[in-house]
Amino acid sequence: MNADPIKPSDQKHYNTHMRYTEIFLNYAEAANETWGPDNSDYGYTAKDVIAAIRKRAGIKQPDAYLMSVTDKETMRTLIQNERRLELCFEGFRFWDLRRWKKDLTEAVKGVHIDQGSYSYFTVEERVYNNDHMHYGPIPNNDVIKFGITQNAGW
């Protein structure tokens, strides 16, 4: 590393496009959906990958809760929560919720603070129409150029 701002540096800089943790979480989700949480016929199980992520984060292994998961649905919930925690503030949550076809209907909450006490209030109610909002619009130029049908509702 060249710490002198006047001298040019020939050191290469690489932009991160995909974090290691994201790769692990994508694999865990795909493995669970395809084979379930415990099938190791194709390399690592979904549980193995989640355990590796947690070990990197300093969570002591074996994790009793992770080991108690035996079915695909419970593991799916665990992976979704793990994505929520590991990838927070990185712009994944909205797209994850759309991919999982979960509603984005939680009300936007605010907090009123008044001399040591506080209360919550609703800033905005969200309306999410499941029929067409899971899939975004295809750009009109692409619809025309490739002769494809626009997603329903757009």
Secondary structure, 3 states (H helix, E strand, C coil): CCCCCCCCCCCCCCCCCCCHHHHHHHHHHHHHHHHCCCCCCCCCCHHHHHHHHHHHCCCCCCCHHHHHCCCHHHHHHHHHHHHHHHCCCCCCHHHHHHHCCCCCCCCEEEEEEECCEEEEEEEECCCCCHHHHCCCCCCHHHHHHHCCCCCCCC
